[in-house]
Amino acid sequence: MEIIVNLDVMMAMRKVSSKELAKAIGITEANLSLLKRGKVKGVRFETLAAICNYLECQPGDILAFKKDV
């Protein structure tokens, strides 16, 4: 099982830079980069909600589940 993070795709679709998003949601660019690459063990709902609010999307637009075959 794997969680796929499509945050970079959504940011590109909305033409939002990492710097802009990080500042808007109140996290560092370094932490945003880790999140975009899926290198985090978890994400706070508050952070996820802030991302979705800023990008005008749903959590499912950012996160996807990939089942092992």
C-alpha positions, 0 to 999 in steps of 0.5 A: 500500500502506498499513498501518492502525493499529487500536490505538485500537480495541483500546484502546477494546475493552479500556477502556484509556486512553492514559496507562495503556497508555503507562505499562505499556509504557514509552513516552511518551504522545506516542509512543503517540499518534503510533503510534495515528495511524499517524504513525511509520515503524516500531515495535519488535517489543519495543514491539509485543509489550508492547502485545499482552501488555498488551491480550491481543491479537495483532499482527494485531488492531492492524495491518492491510494495505490494498492499493492498487487 
